[in-house]
Amino acid sequence: MYIRANRLRTHPPTLHGDVVDDDAVLDGPGRGTGRRAGPRAGADHDSKRAPRRRSRPESQSAPGSAPGSASESAGLAEDAVSAFLHAPLAVAVCHPDGTVLRVNPAMTALLGYPPQDLLGRDLFRLLPDDLVAAAKAAYAALRRGDVDTVVHETRFATATGPRRDVRVTTSAVRDTAPGREHLIMHLEDITDREDLRRRLQYEASHDSLTGLWNRARFLEELDRALPRGERHDQPVSVLYLDLDNFKAVNDRHGHAAGDRLLQSFGDHLRDCVRPEDTAARLGGDEFAVLCENTTAAQAAVVVERLTGGTWASAFTDLALGVAIGIATTPAAGTDTHGAADGDHGSAETLLHRADGDMYAVKARRGG
């Protein structure tokens, strides 16, 4: 009876697709010659070559190792380290309380801080004061165990100065050995996207020439102010402004000079109103100011400031000035424009009343 011995494989099987050539393993240095090892003494020998056997699929492990073996685990660990080190996104491993345990090179590149400045501390200290509460609230559910992943957007201070807008995705790793729970934090730089969003938002709400609010945004602010004033029984005043002889500037000095005059008046307008007031360019040479909790008499003080100044000093050959009308919602009783008690009207209505008062001012001045 022939007994085939199992020899220690000092080389991995030769793979031919899914076929393992066992003869090559058994023959050792003589593999590939077509010769087999001779039969044992006293044993019958079949001169026919033994058929090849199909190997088990080895897609889950390296050749020569069994699935789940120590060598495969070591390979996966090496892959995990490589993925961490070479990930294009910034990655941090944190303690469940947020303390940073490890950071990858992309993290230090994003924030500009060397690892020693990040390890052992949380990242909340790099947020602006007004964003810390929102960030901690986003992580509250994660720390309670209500969710396993949270995503939020915030801004981080960097070592180089400029803040970076960042999308933060944090996952809790809980299915691990006790005491080994941790957080995996991915930071994606979204500064370019946010810069574009802010620019489009600015352009949609601001006048491109003077930097003041535009008409649409002014009406939005006025729409919010009217019910607020009615709720607190406070008057809301609107000033409507129109420059005198502006057309003469364009005709005599050109439109570029007219633009410079509008910019100069825009700066003058900003200097004259209070920080809580809202100033806007409605279009052409027409401007408006929203003054909350301001009576008509108090608004007249603002008008007096606006009619002075040196904003037109570059055009001494023209008689330039500004006509200003006032419309005020009643806090009680009836205002000077005849609006009934509590009838604050719409934003467009109040603006139209101020416009009418401005034309009355022009008529009285003969211009």
Secondary structure by P-SEA (a helix, b strand, c coil): cbbbbbcccccccccccccccaaaaaaccccccccccccccccccccccbbbbbbccccccccccccccaaaaaaaaaaaaaaaaacccbbbbbccccccccccaaaaaaccccccccccccccccccccaaaaaaaaacccccccccbbbbbbcccccccbbbbbbbbbbbbcccccccbbbbbbbbbaaaaaaaaaaaaaaaccccccccccaaaaaaaaaaaaaaaaaacbbbbbbbbbbcaaaaaaacccaaaaaaaaaaaaaaaaacccccbbbbcccccbbbbbbccccaaaaaaaaaaaacccccccccccbbbbbbbbbbccccccccccccccccccaaaaaaaaaaaaaaaaaaacc
